[in-house]
Amino acid sequence: MRIIAGILFVGALIAIYIWAYLNNKKTPLPKGCENLKADCDGCKLVSCSLHPDHGKKKEEI
């Protein structure tokens, strides 16, 4: 009985997580937060998604 209760509990946690994740993706961005790209040139991590060169091809850099 305890094993079934544990499985149901974990299943409920997973279901709540999926529900919250999907509802969060449906939520529109607040006004003024549509494009929050930082004008970043402080670090040299090109793999960072905020780096200005992120997404450019090597030929363009």
N, C-alpha and C positions, 0 to 999 in steps of 0.2 A: 504493500500500500504506500509506503514512504517513497519507493522508487517512482511510482506513477505520479505521486504528488510533486516530486522533484522535476520530473519530465514536463508536467503541466506548467509548473512555475517557470521553468526555463523557456518553454514555448510561449508563455504569456509575455515574458520579458522581450523575447525576439519579436513578437507581434507588435508590441508597443513601440519598439525601436523602429521597425519598418514603417509603422503608421506615422510616427513623428518625423522621420526622414522624408517621407513622401509629402507630408503637409508642409514641411519647411521648404521644399523645393517649389511648391505652388505659391508660396507667399511672395507677393511683389516687393521689390526693393523700395525703401523709403525715398521720398524726393530728396535729391541732392547726393544720393549714394549710388547712382547708376554707374558712374565711371570713376572708380577710386584707384586709378593708377598713380603710383607715387613717382615723382620726378627724382628717381633714385640714381645717383652716380657715386655713392659713398663706398660701396664694397665692390669687390672684383668677382663675385660669384655670378657667372653668366647663366648658370642653371636656375637661378632665382627667378620666379615668375614676375617679379617687380622690376627686374633689370631692364633698362631701355633696349638692349640688344636681344632680349628673349623673343624667340619666334622668328628672328631674321635668319636667312640662309647665310652660310659662311661666305658666299660670294659677295653679299651685300655689306658685310661688316668691314 
